[in-house]
Amino acid sequence: MSSRWISKRAGTFEASGIRRVFDLAAKLKDPINLSIGQPDFDVPAEARQAMIDAVNGAKSGYTPTQGLAALRETMQKRIDVKYLHPDRSVFIASGTSGALALALLVAVDPGDEVIFFDPYFVMYDALVRMTGGVPVPVSTYPHFQYDLQRLTDAVTPKTKVIILNSPANPSGKVATREEVKAVAELAAKHDILLISDEIYSTFCYQEFASPAEYNPQTLVLDGFSKSHGMPGWRVGYAHGPKELIEQMLKFQQYTFVCSPHVGQLGALAVLDTDMSVQIKSYKKRRDMLYDALKDDYEINKPEGAFYMFPKAPWGTGTEFVEKAITEYSMLIIPGGVFSTQDTHFRISYSATEAMIQRGIEAFKKLAKR
């Protein structure tokens, strides 16, 4: 293959380190798999039946770019009641990641700076680079707090976007209402687009606050992948100022076209499904893992999502993970995948209690090396 076929853009970022761990998982026999960032519970029965009915009913065509009318209109009514913003509009995206890609395509020109908090979801850095933007990670170490002064110091005349992810992947940190308000007001003061990635908002073990409550120009991204165990169905949504949403729809028309038809019907069927049993189960698993490891590892207790981000007790995060994989067939993710520093590692407790217990035994042995 000719090297001239590959764009300069392709060389600005590397393949996700998470995918490499997934590839390794396929080669191991009965691994302790605490790496997967997706729910381990099944899609609710209502969604499965809606999917079956859709397939049998030949619902295989495109939907409008903005999404099925029934789903979009129902969500619009709920958003109107919650935020009381006359200019706030919603559309259905091909997953929350799809919505984020569209938002950055619309907002970022080459050279524009995009601030996000470190550690961060792996796509933030890569997607910013894809658009020609400049990633500006702001450290939240050691306790993953959203420090307003650090954020303020990172703002320059080139700052175009701030991304806030709460509850956060990989740390499990939930921003306090005071932190959320401060970020929202800072973005408004400097005329910076604030993108709030709220995909884990359902898995929140304390009060959740959205910056859209304080800054009506906030773009909110969310979806059904985590909350209803349907990541492969690719149904996300975005809501924010109408002009911004219209521009995102223009880009969706020429990229994703629309979110999958049958997936949208599944999402419509579960809008009122009670997920409290699943949330309670994840909170129990969090407590089980945290209580077992807190004396051997430096850990901030997660307040949301289903991840834990301990500091490696020796070596770098990558060195620690390599030993976990090679000596205990335990799959976890090195912190350098999510951060500018390689000191921590991510555990996903979206796994059975039996799997978590196997992991605990391996972690205790690793800590004593």
Buried (B, 14 or more C-beta within 10 A) or exposed (E): EEEEEEEEEEEBBEEBBBEEBBEBBEEEEEBBBBBBBBBBBEBBEBBBEBBEBBEEEEBEEEBEBBBBEEBBEBBBEEBBEEBEBEEBBBBBBBBBBBBBBBBBBBBBEEEBBBBBBBBBBBBBBBBBBBBBBBBBBBBBBEEBBBBBEBBEEBBEEEBBBBBBBBBBBBBBBBBBBEBBBBBBBBBBEEEBBBBBBBBBBBBBBEEBBBBBBBBBBBBBBBBBBBBBBBBEBBBBBBBBBBEBBEBBBBBBEEEBEBBBBBBBBBBBBBBEBEBEEBBEBBBEBBBBBBEBBEEBBEBBEBBBBBBBBBBBBEBBBBEBBEBBBEEBBBBBBBBBBBBBBBBBBBBBBBBEEEBBBBBBEBBBEBBEE
